[in-house]
Amino acid sequence: MRKLVLFMHISLDGFAADANSGLGWIGYNSELQQYADGIVATVGSPVYGRGTYALMAGYWPGVLNDPNESERSKAHAQWVNNATKYVFSKTMKKAEWNNTVVINDNIAEEINKLKQQPGKDLVIFGSPTLAHSFMALDLIDEYQLTLNPVLLGSGIPAFEHIKNKTNLTLVKATPLGNGVVGLHYVRA
């Protein structure tokens, strides 16, 4: 059975993006990239909300033919272009990016169907609004978080609309040289 995993970069004060929806505060370097690549290797299907999907669909397809892109970026672009992508949106009716399935309603039922399918895990990449909805429905099985050593003061919260207490077990904490800590939690 596949799991639904949330992979999100968060600030020390619990934000997933700054007040302008920006991510420039994330301590991205080669070590964090390698850590993120390890998580991506566990993914069968990316799961997005409408906003994050629009950003990804606007970027990754163009990477394949860009001579200025690195081989690593091209390999990731190839993977994400070929992967089946799930977009959860109440307003989006169809998607232009290949191998994309749009789901508009019956979220819990649809996620549980996807979990029953064989293959690697389903992973929410960022998408804080979608993550909030999934947390409210108690659908997330694991949390892969990178805790960044920055206080933003305001922005888009990583955690909202949690209705029930959820006990988690820390599987692994991975300190990185730039002060970021990778945290992997599973439901207790």
Residue, then its C-alpha position, 0 to 999 in steps of 0.5 A: m500500500r502506498k503512503l501519502v507523504l508531505f514534503m515541505h520546507i518550513s521556517l523555524d517559526g512554522f511558515a511554508a512560504d514568506a508573506n509574498s509566497g516566496l521561497g528564497w529563504i530556503g537554504y538550498n545548496s548541493e547538500l540540501q539538493q542531495y537530501a531532497d533527491g533522496i526523498v524524490a527517489t521514493v516518489g511514484s506520483p507527485v501530488y499538487g494543489r492548483g497553485t503549485y501545479a501551475l508553477m511546476a507545469g510552467y517550469w519543468p517541461g521547458v527544462l528538457n530542451d534548455p541547453n543551459e540546464s544541468e544534467r541533474s535538472k534535465a533528469h528531474a524534468q524527465w522524471v516529472n514529465n513522465a510521472t503521473k501527477y495528481v492535482f487537487s483543485k475545486t476550480m481546475k477542470k483539465a490540465e495541459w501537462n502530460n500524465t496529469v489527473v485532475i481531481n475536483d471532489n471526494i478528496a478522501e475517497e480519491i486519496n484512499k483509492l490511490k493509496q491502494q494502488p501498487g507503486k511508490d508513494l504519493v508525495i505532496f510537494g509543498s502545496p501548503t493550502l492542499a496540505h492544510s486540506f489533507m491535514a483537516l481530513d487526516l490523510i497524511d501518513e508521513y511528514q518529510l520536512t526540512l526545518n530552515p534556520v530562519l524566522l520569517g515572522s509572517g507568511i503561509p503557515a505550514f500547519e493549519h486546520i488540524k482537527n484532531k491530535t496526531n501523534l508522530t514518531l521521529v524516524k530520522a533527523t538529518p542535520l545539514g551543514n547549512g543549519v537545515v535539519g531534515l525531519h522524517y516523521v510517521r504516524a505513531 
